Amino acid sequence: MPLGENIKRLRKLNNLTQQRLADQLNKSKTLIALWEKEERDPSSMDLKRMAEIFNVKLDELLDTLPVFSNTETYEINSEQVLKPILGVVKAGYNLYCDENIEGYKPVDKSKAKGAECFWLRVTGNSMNAIGIIEGSLVLVKKVIVENNQIAVVRVNGNEATVKQVIFDDDTVILQPLSTDPTNKPLILKKDDFDNNHAEIIGKVVEVSFNPNEMLGNNY
């Protein structure tokens, strides 16, 4: 893997924006971007400092490593693996393209086992009554969603929403669980799913909220 790609990979694995890495190195965000595009080369001191920030050996930063596929398991210890944090879920796009990925977050192996999974950042308060608040991360597992379970559903082409899913004859009701009465159920026809206007992405199996994870999403 080229050095620039490796810097970007390790930066994202550590949930660092270009700006936050630049601040730690006392450099400009523009220079970090140039390193990642391989239009400039970092100095030996910068490389050593980045290895410390990324908590890796200098050899790992410089070495040609296999590309980490985001749909595969990346083991960080005997109990956890890293999974990508997505900011959006879009129809017709690769979920795991770089533009969608905000960073990575550990998942217990027991929860990651058996099916593909990823983290998704929540916007809005439509599920705050059950603790899924603005800025939360939900762990989404791509398994069959059963009646009354909490799931991530793609609607209106490119919009991802977290709702309780209720199957009722030929309709699917996306039920908010909110303290805000302005949040109303969304009723879809099963034809919407057949025509790819909507898609049940997966089941929510964990909710995480850390205010520090909300700081800056500019990559």
HELIX and SHEET records of a PDB file:
HELIX    1   1 LEU A    3  LEU A   13  1                                  11    
HELIX    2   2 GLN A   18  LEU A   25  1                                   8    
HELIX    3   3 LYS A   29  GLU A   36  1                                   8    
HELIX    4   4 SER A   44  PHE A   54  1                                  11    
HELIX    5   5 LEU A   58  LEU A   62  1                                   5    
HELIX    6   6 ASP A   98  ASN A  100  5                                   3    
HELIX    7   7 LYS A  109  ALA A  112  1                                   4    
HELIX    8   8 ASN A  128  ILE A  130  5                                   3    
HELIX    9   9 LYS A  190  ASP A  194  1                                   5    
HELIX   10  10 PRO A  211  MET A  214  5                                   4    
SHEET    1   A 3 TYR A  74  GLU A  75  0                                        
SHEET    2   A 3 GLN A  80  LEU A  86 -1                                        
SHEET    3   A 3 ILE A 101  ASP A 108 -1                                        
SHEET    1   B 9 TYR A  74  GLU A  75  0                                        
SHEET    2   B 9 GLN A  80  LEU A  86 -1                                        
SHEET    3   B 9 CYS A 117  ARG A 121  1                                        
SHEET    4   B 9 LEU A 137  LYS A 141 -1                                        
SHEET    5   B 9 GLU A 199  SER A 208 -1                                        
SHEET    6   B 9 ILE A 150  VAL A 155 -1                                        
SHEET    7   B 9 GLU A 159  ASP A 168 -1                                        
SHEET    8   B 9 THR A 171  GLN A 175 -1                                        
SHEET    9   B 9 LEU A 186  LYS A 189 -1                                        
END                                                                             
